[in-house]
Amino acid sequence: MQLTDHSMPPTIAIVGSGVSGSLTAVQLLRSASDRLDIYLIERSGRFGRGVAYGTEEHTSLLNVPAGKMSAFPDDPKHFLRWLQTANFRTEQGQAATETSFVPRNIYGRYIGELLDTAEREARPGVKLIRHDDVVLDIEVQIDEALVCLQSGNQIRANKVVVALGNFPPRNLPFVDSSVSSSSRYVNNPWSPQAFDQISPDDSVLIIGTGLTMVDMVLGLQARGHRGSIFAVSKHGLVPQAHRLSPVIVSPPNITELPNTGRQLMRYVRKQMDTAAQTEHIDWRVIFDSLRSITPALWQRLPLNEKRRLLRHVQPYWDIHRHRMPPEAKAIIDNLQDAGQLDIHQGYFQHFELQNQGIRTEIETRQQGRWILDVQHVINCTGPNTNYLTLCDPLLNNLFQRGLAQSDCLELGLDVQNNGALRERSGSESTTLYTIGSALKGALWETTAVPEIRQQAVSLANTLLVSLFVTTLKPILSPHGVNMEPIRNF
């Protein structure tokens, strides 16, 4: 059964309705002036949420304050106004301010309402068609693509945006199948069932010490967890906390920056030290000034330097760049001080499933070889970015058809600057595009809302120009968008 045919308007299909796919749809709905059908296909049926904002954990906070989380680049306070209009209150009963760290599920509602509003206010003939379905394959024909769904339906589209978001962590080589298949092992920390088997007095080992670890610890703590929590990673590094400052520093001239990852980090460290000592400026301000030029910095590095940066610099970059809310930092510190949370640097040797839990052997610098027995293990090593190892039917079929290929660093998909997929032949696709986390190999920093919202603007413009070959009006959101506030937080 085909859902569209040649007599219908131009069609854009968006695979995935997390923030990346939803914001692309919002920009298309707001910008298109001619007839256009936009198919938004989401396997979970929850449009506008995705992995990051689909959680119902009220303890999972945004890692960026509300004043910087607008969905629109030209209207930086839009999310804050939305919160205030909705009379949102923090757990302390306070109204939202620019510096509030809001639960992620609230942000998911925000994106969902943006999508509803854009659909409702779109020009006549511009339609959004939502599908709760799974895309299994895409066949590219001369000037269109056939999107094949699990239900057996097919959608003919002139352009397709593959917005798959983040995938669960990879299977770890030191965890054998007997352990990974056990109910005591959680390989997907973002699953709604992640905590279901964990009793309050159980001991828990978390593999990884980044922001996902922080979310898991806060989730356990909110459930009244009393058992010991161990967190172990190769470097044992924990994200720094935000410290908000009114000071803004302009980014440096990119042509004056070094071309190696190690020298770049030395430069950044020197700038932070100088700012702190001579101008009393917090190091976070200097680090954040690089945000707008990070993709350009990454792209000018030679391939071998990118590999060195990923191997040696990224762990230190990440804990300074991707910080936790002060509220989360206070809880982590309190749990450590109370002896309930133990964070270690170490290497895992092996895991063994036992009757009452899981035994692991860890090599640490502080204690040497260490045997640890716990009831449960949670894999918090971050999303699997090596798409070649994923058991995802759509990606596998795109690779087999030669319509897509992994980037050379295996961080995502190989793309052109406009988001078009690069085929195995090396040609630029004129039909398939991507956005968000799949661009990690091209941009490195590409998973946060400030980056994704600008990508959505650019991609929507690219798609509309390619379909209609006309001059478009500005596609950014105007100030004062008519939003109906959410209720009943």
N, C-alpha and C positions, 0 to 999 in steps of 0.2 A: 504493500500500500504506500503510495507516494503522497506526502502531505503538501507538496507544492508542484507547480508546473510552469511552463514557459509563459503562460498568459498572465502570471502574477507579477507584482512589482519586483524591483531588485531586492535581493535577499542577502542578509548577513546572518550567519549562524555563529553563536558564541558557545563554546563548549566549556562549561564551568561557570557557576554563579557565586564564587567567592567575591572578595573585594575587587580583584582585577577584572573579572568578567562583568560584574555588576556595574562598576564605574564606567567601563567601556560602553555598556548598554545605555547608561544614563546620559553620557555625552552624545551618543548617537541620537537618542530620543529628543534631546534638547536642541540638536543642531540641524537635523535633516529637515529640509523644506519641501522636498519632493516625496512622492510615494516610496515607502520603504517598509519591508517586513524584517523584523529582528527576532530571530529565534534564540531564546536563552534556554540552554539545556543543562539541567542540574540533576545529578544522580541521587542526591539526598532529599530532594524536594524542598529544601530550605534555601530559598533564594536570598542572596545578599549576605550570607553568613560565612561560609567556608570553614576551614579548619581553625583559623586563628580566632574568629569571632562567633563560632557556632557553639562554643562551650556554654554550659549553664552554671559553671563555677563562678560564684560571685566574688571569690577571692582572686580570680585571674584578672589582674589589672592591666590596662594599657601601659606600655613602657615609655610612652610619650605623654606629656600633659595635655589636657583638653584644648588649650589654646593653640596647639600646633597640629591638631588632628582633623582639620577641615577636609572634606572631600574635594574641595575646589581650590585650585592654586591661587585664583584671583580674589578669593573671599576667605582669608585665613581664620576668621572667627566664626565661620558658619556653624561648625559643630558646637561651639560654646553657646551660641545663641539658641541653637536647637535644644540643648540641655536646659538652658534657663527658661525657655518657653514651656518646656515640658515639666518644669518645677522639679527637676531631678535633685535628689538629696544624697549626699555621701552617707556612709554608715554612721558617721558622727552627727548626721542630721543637718549638715551644712549645705548651702547652695553651691552649685558648681562655679568654680573660678578658672582663670587661665591656668592655674597651677595644679588643678585637681587631676588625680589619676583615677580614671573611671573604669569600672569593670568592662571587660571585653564584650560580654554579651549585650551590654547597652549599646556599644558601638555597632554591633551586628544589627540591632534594631534600627539604628540610624541609617545604615546603608540600605536596609530593606525599605524604609520609608522614602528614602531618596528615589529608589527604583519605582515605587508605587506612584510618587508624585510626578516623576518624569513621564511615566506611562500615561497618567491621567491628563497631563498638560501638553502632550505631544501634538503637533499639527495634524490636521485631518490627513488621513492616508498613511501616517507613520504609525506602525503597529508593533507592539511587543507580544510575542507568542511564547509562553512559558511551557517547558516540557520537563516533567519529572521522568527522566529516562537516562540510560547509559549509552554513550557513543562508543561503538565497538570498532568502527572503521570509517575511513574517509577515502573515497575514490575521486581523484581529480580528472576531469574531462577537459575539453578544449577551453571553455570559458566559464566553467562552473565546477562545483564539487557535489558529490553525492554523499551525504552524511547518513551512515547506517546505524540505526538504533537497536538496542537489545530487544525492544518490543516488536521488532520486525518492520517498523515504519522507517521511511526514508525522507530526508529533506534535501531538496535541491537548493544550493546556495551559490551566489556569485563570489562571496568571500566567507572565509571561516577563521574565527579567532580561537586558538587553542589556549584556554586559560585554566590550566589544570591545578594550579596552586601547589601546595607542599604535600609531599608524600611521607608516609611514616618512616621512622629510622630504618637504616639498612640492617640486614641480618649480620650480626657480629661474628667474626671468624672463630672466636674463642668460646662461643656459645653453641653447643651441639644441639641437634634436633630434639633430643629427649627433654632438654631443658626448655628450649624455645617453644615447644608445643604444650608445655605444662601450663595449667591455670595459674601457677605461682609466678609465671614470667609474663610481664606486660611489655610487648614490643611496640605498641602504639600508645604513648602517654596521652594523646589527645582523644582517645576513645571515650565515649560516655561511660563505658563499663570499667575504666582503668582502676577504680578504687573498690569495685564490687566485692572482691574476694579478700580484701585486707581488713582484718579486725583491729580494733583500737590498740591492743597490746602486742600485735605482731611486729617483728623487726623487719625493716625494709632497707634494701640496698638500691641506690639510684646510680646508674652508670651515666656519668656526665655531671658537670658542675656549672652549667650555663643557665640561661633564663628558664628553660623547660624544667630543670631541677628545682628552681625557685618556685615555679607554679605548682609542682607536685608537692613540695614541702608545705606550701601554704594551703593546698587542698587537704592534705592530711591533717594539718593543724586545725583547720576549720571544722573537721569532723571529730575533734577531740582525741586525736591520736596520742597514745601514751608510750608506744613502743619506740625502740631505738631506730634512728634513721642514719644510714651511712651514705655518703656521696663520694664517689671516686672518679677521677679523670686523669688523663696522662699528665696534665700540668697542674691540676688541682686549683685552677684559677676560678674565682667567683666574680660575676659581674659587679662593677662599681655601682654606686647609687647616684641617682640624679641629685644635683644641688642647683636649684634654679637661680639664674642671675639675670638682671635687666641689661647687662652689658652685651653688646653685639660687636663682633670683630669681623671685618671684611675678609673674604678668602684671599690667600696669597696669589701672586701672579704665577700661573701654572708653568710658564716657561722657565721660571727661576727655580723650580723644584727638581730634586735629583731623579735619576732614572732607574734606581734600584730600590727594591723593597726595604732593605736594611738601612740604606742612607736616608730614605724617606722617613722611616720611623725615628732615626736619630735627629732629623730636622724637626719633626713634630715634637719630640721630647724637649729639644733645645728651646723651641718657641714656647712651650708650656712652662718650662722653668723660668725663662726670661720674663714672661708675662706675670707669673706669680711673684717673682722677686722684685721686679722694678715697678710694676703697675698694679700689683695686688689683684690680678685677674685670675679667677678660677681656671684650672686647666681644661675643664669641660667646655668653656667658651671657645678656647683655641681649637679643641678637637672638633667641635660642632661647626666651626667656620670652614672646615674642609668638606662638609657634606655635599655642597652644591657642585664641587669639582672632583669628587671621588671617582665617578665613572670616567672622566677624562684622564685622571691620574692613572687609573687602571689600564685604560686603552693604550696609553703611551709607553707602558712597560713592555720590554721584550718578553717573549714567551718563557724563556728560562727564568727571568726575574719574577714573573707571575707565579711560577711553580715554587720558587724559593720563598716568596712572600706567603703563599698558602701553607707551606711546610713549617716555616720558622716564625713568621710575624703574626699570622692571623689570630692565634689564640690570645695574644696580648692586645691586638687591635680590637677584637670582639668585646672584651670585657670593659674597654673604655668607650667604645662606640655604642654598644647595645647595653644600656644600663637599666637597673631595676628602680622601681619607685621607692622613695624613702620609707613608706609604710612597710614594704616588703623587706627592706634592709633591716628594719627594727625587729621584725619577727625572726628573721634568720639569725641575727645577733643574739637575741634572747634564747632561742633554742640551742645555739652553740654554747652560750654561757651556762645554761642549765644542764649541759651534757647530753641532751637528747639527740642533737644533730652533730655528727662527726664528718668533717670534710677532709679528704686525703688526696695527695698526689700519688699515683701508683699505676702499675700495669697489671692487667688481668692475665693469669696463666691459664686457668680452665675453670669450668663450672661443672658441678655434679649434682644431679637430682637425688634427693634423699626422701625418706618417709615423711619427715616433718618440715621439709623445706629445701633449700638450695645451699650447697657448700661451694665456696669459691676460694681460689688461692690468688693472692695479690702480692706483687713485688713492690715494696715502697722504699723510698729513700730513708724515711725516719725509722721504720721498724724492720726493714729487711723483708723476708718472706712472711706472709701473714695469712692464716686460715680464718675465714669468716663464714659463720653459719647464720643464715637469715631465713625468714619465712617467705619473703617475696622479693622479686627483682623487677625494677622498672628501667627500661632502656630510654634514656634521655640524651642520646648522642646527636640529636638534631635530624632534620629531614634528609632523606636519601636523595642526593642530587645526581647520582649516576643513573641516568634514565635507561642505560643499556642493561642494568640489572633488575629493573622493575618488571613485575608480572602484570603489566597494564596492557590490555588488549589493543587499545587505540594506539599507544606509542609503539608497541611491537609491530602493528600493521603499517604504521607510517614509516618505520625503519625498513621493513621488508619491501615496501613499495618504492623505496628510495625517495620518498617525499620529505623526509627529515633525517637529520643525523645529529649525533651528540657533538657538542663543542669539544675541542681538543683537550681541554682540561677536565672533561666529564663533570661539569658543574651544571649543565642544562642542555639547551638545544643550540645548534649553530644557526645564527641569524644574521640578517642584514641590519643596518642602522635603523631602518624604519619598522623593525619587528617582523619582517617577512622571513619565513623559514628558508634556509639554504638546503637545497636538495643534495642527494648523494653525488649527483653529477657536477655539483658546484654552482648550478644555476639558482637564481633567486626566484622563489615561488611568487606568482602573481595572484595566488588564491588563498594560501595558508599563512596565517600570522600568529604571533604569540605575544604574551605580556607577562610581567611579574616575575615569579621565581625562575621561570625557564630562561630568563635573560641573564642569569647570574654569571655565566662564563663571559658574556659580552660586557657587563656593567659592574660586576661584583656586588655592589650594594644596590639591591633591587627588590627587597621584600617588604619595605616599610611603606606606610601610606603616603608620606611626602613624595617618595619616588613614584609609586604606582599611580597616584592621581595625575601627575604630569604625563606619564606614559599613556594613560587613558585619553587625555586630551590629544596627544600627538597621533595615537593610533586611530582614533575616531576621525580626525582630520584626514589622515592618509586614506582611510577606507572610503570616506564620502567623496573625496576628490577623485579617487580612482573609479568610482561608480558613476559619478555625475559630471566629472570634468567641468566644474564650474567654480566660480568664486564664492566661498562660503563666508557667512557672517562669523564673527568670533564665537567660538564654541565653549568658552568658559562660562561658568555660572555667574549670572548677575548678582549683585548684592540684594539681600532681602527676598530670597526665595520663599514662596508661599508654602510653608510647611505646617502640617497638622501635628501637634505635639503627641508623643506617646503618653500613655497613661498607665497607672498601676504598676510602678516599679516594684 
